[in-house]
Amino acid sequence: MITCSYSNCHSVHYGKGFCHTHYMRLRRHGKVDLTPREIKFCSVENCFDKSLAKNLCSKHYTRKIRHGDVSDPREVSKRFWSKVEKTEKCWIWIRGRDKDGYGHFSIGNRENNRPVPAHRVAWQLTNGEIPKGLFVLHKCDNPPCVRPDHLFLGDVKDNAIDMVLKGRQATGLKNGKYTMPHRTPRGDIHGMRIKAKRKELECLTKSQ
């Protein structure tokens, strides 16, 4: 029986004088003798498994494909709820918020960090994935609230109706014509007047 020609390897010969393992090393890396430094490991912190694809081991690569994130779902949940202050009415997000008051929660590792609205994460941790095209709305109309029973799903129409019912529509003194009058088209710069003048010029040109 022909065996592998690599030192101290007694596996069955596969091709070019090597067993299957050393033959595949030769094809992939151009040489058989790989030192530990040349073998790639998973890029996730505190993971020392060998890299399978995209600098991730088999476990973390599978998580990335299934959930879009390499973090353990249990670890994400613990980290998320530690940033919430629970009161009698609302559960308030006490960390970073945007200009409208909605909380932001970071998901991913150091190389691929992406902020996600905190109320959406709260819904996903409690009820599962959010169907495509739907929003997570607040019953309490309190942007930093992440209490699951204060949230509900809705489409674009539901979001618009909810905005009107809660008085957040830009009407009255909130309207853009009042807050930014300099941006309101008037006189010769009005779009309708410009169109009318163009149409009038076209008619004169045709008549000539």
C-alpha positions in Angstrom: 0.0 0.0 0.0 1.4 3.4 -1.0 1.3 6.0 1.8 1.8 9.8 1.9 5.3 11.0 1.4 5.0 13.8 4.0 7.1 13.3 7.1 5.4 11.2 9.8 2.2 10.9 7.8 1.1 7.3 7.1 -2.2 8.0 5.4 -3.1 6.4 2.1 -1.8 8.0 -1.0 -4.2 10.2 -2.8 -2.3 12.2 -5.5 1.2 13.6 -6.3 2.7 11.5 -3.6 0.5 12.9 -0.8 -2.6 11.8 1.1 -5.9 13.7 0.7 -5.2 16.2 3.5 -1.7 17.2 2.3 -2.7 17.1 -1.4 -5.5 19.7 -0.7 -3.0 21.9 1.2 -0.7 21.8 -1.8 -3.5 22.8 -4.2 -4.9 25.6 -2.0 -1.7 27.1 -0.5 1.0 26.0 -2.9 2.9 24.1 -0.2 2.2 21.2 2.2 4.1 22.4 5.3 2.0 25.1 7.0 3.1 26.6 10.3 0.4 27.5 12.9 0.8 31.2 12.0 -0.2 30.5 8.4 -3.4 28.7 9.4 -6.2 31.3 9.6 -8.4 31.4 12.7 -11.9 32.9 13.3 -11.9 36.7 13.6 -14.5 36.7 16.4 -13.0 37.8 19.7 -12.1 34.9 22.1 -12.8 32.3 19.3 -9.8 30.1 18.4 -11.4 27.8 15.9 -10.1 27.5 12.3 -11.6 29.9 9.7 -14.1 28.3 7.3 -15.1 31.3 5.2 -14.9 35.2 5.4 -12.5 34.9 8.4 -15.2 33.1 10.4 -15.3 29.6 11.8 -18.1 27.2 11.0 -20.2 28.2 14.0 -20.0 31.9 13.5 -20.3 31.7 9.7 -23.6 29.8 10.1 -24.8 32.4 12.6 -23.9 35.2 10.1 -25.8 33.4 7.3 -28.9 32.6 9.4 -29.2 35.7 11.6 -27.1 38.3 9.9 -24.9 38.6 13.0 -22.2 36.5 14.7 -23.2 37.2 18.3 -25.0 34.6 20.4 -28.7 35.5 20.5 -28.6 34.9 24.3 -25.7 37.3 24.7 -27.5 40.0 22.6 -30.6 39.7 24.8 -28.7 40.1 28.0 -26.7 43.1 26.7 -29.8 44.8 25.3 -32.0 44.6 28.5 -29.1 45.7 30.7 -29.5 49.1 29.0 -33.2 49.5 29.8 -34.7 51.2 32.9 -38.1 49.6 33.7 -40.7 52.0 35.2 -44.3 51.4 36.0 -45.5 52.6 32.6 -42.7 52.5 30.0 -39.4 50.7 29.7 -36.9 53.5 28.8 -33.8 53.1 26.7 -31.1 54.8 28.7 -28.2 54.7 26.2 -27.6 56.4 22.8 -30.6 58.0 21.0 -31.1 59.8 17.8 -32.4 63.4 17.3 -36.0 62.2 17.5 -35.5 60.3 20.8 -35.4 56.8 19.5 -32.8 54.5 21.0 -30.0 52.9 19.1 -28.5 49.5 19.8 -25.3 48.2 18.2 -25.2 44.7 16.7 -22.1 43.0 15.3 -18.4 42.8 16.1 -15.9 45.6 16.0 -15.2 45.3 12.3 -18.9 45.2 11.3 -20.8 47.3 13.7 -24.3 48.6 12.7 -26.8 50.6 14.9 -30.4 49.3 14.9 -33.4 51.1 16.4 -33.8 49.8 20.0 -37.6 49.4 19.8 -37.2 47.1 16.7 -34.7 45.0 18.6 -37.0 44.7 21.6 -39.8 43.5 19.3 -37.5 40.9 17.6 -36.2 39.6 20.9 -39.7 39.1 22.2 -41.8 38.2 19.1 -39.3 37.1 16.4 -38.5 38.5 13.0 -40.3 41.6 11.7 -42.0 40.9 8.3 -40.6 42.8 5.4 -42.2 46.2 4.8 -43.6 46.6 8.3 -42.8 49.2 11.0 -42.7 48.8 14.8 -45.0 51.5 16.2 -45.5 52.8 19.7 -48.9 52.6 21.5 -47.5 55.0 24.2 -46.1 57.5 21.7 -42.9 57.5 23.7 -39.9 57.2 21.4 -37.3 55.8 23.9 -39.8 53.2 25.2 -38.9 49.5 24.4 -41.6 47.8 26.4 -42.8 44.9 24.2 -46.5 45.3 25.0 -46.3 49.0 24.1 -45.3 48.1 20.6 -47.2 46.9 17.5 -46.6 46.3 13.9 -48.0 48.4 11.0 -47.4 49.3 7.4 -46.9 52.7 5.8 -50.6 53.6 6.0 -50.8 52.5 9.7 -47.8 54.6 10.5 -49.3 57.7 8.8 -52.7 57.2 10.5 -50.9 56.8 13.9 -49.0 60.0 13.3 -52.2 62.0 12.6 -54.1 60.5 15.5 -51.3 61.4 17.9 -51.0 64.9 16.6 -47.5 64.6 15.2 -48.5 65.8 11.7 -46.9 69.1 10.6 -50.0 71.3 10.8 -50.7 74.8 12.1 -47.6 76.4 13.6 -45.6 73.2 12.8 -46.2 73.4 9.1 -43.3 74.1 6.9 -44.9 77.2 5.3 -44.9 78.8 8.8 -41.6 77.5 10.1 -39.6 78.0 6.9 -41.5 80.7 4.9 -38.4 81.5 2.8 -38.6 78.0 1.2 -42.3 78.5 0.1 -42.5 79.2 -3.6 -44.1 82.7 -4.3 -44.3 85.1 -7.2 -42.2 84.4 -10.3 -40.4 81.4 -8.7 -43.7 79.5 -8.2 -43.6 76.3 -10.1 -47.1 76.7 -11.6 -46.4 80.2 -12.9 -43.2 79.0 -14.5 -45.0 76.2 -16.3 -47.7 78.6 -17.5 -45.1 81.0 -18.9 -43.4 78.1 -20.7 -46.7 77.0 -22.2 -47.5 80.5 -23.3 -44.1 80.8 -25.0 -44.6 77.5 -26.8 -48.0 78.6 -28.1 -46.5 81.9 -29.4 -43.6 80.0 -31.1 -46.1 77.6 -32.8 -48.3 80.4 -34.0 -45.4 82.2 -35.7 
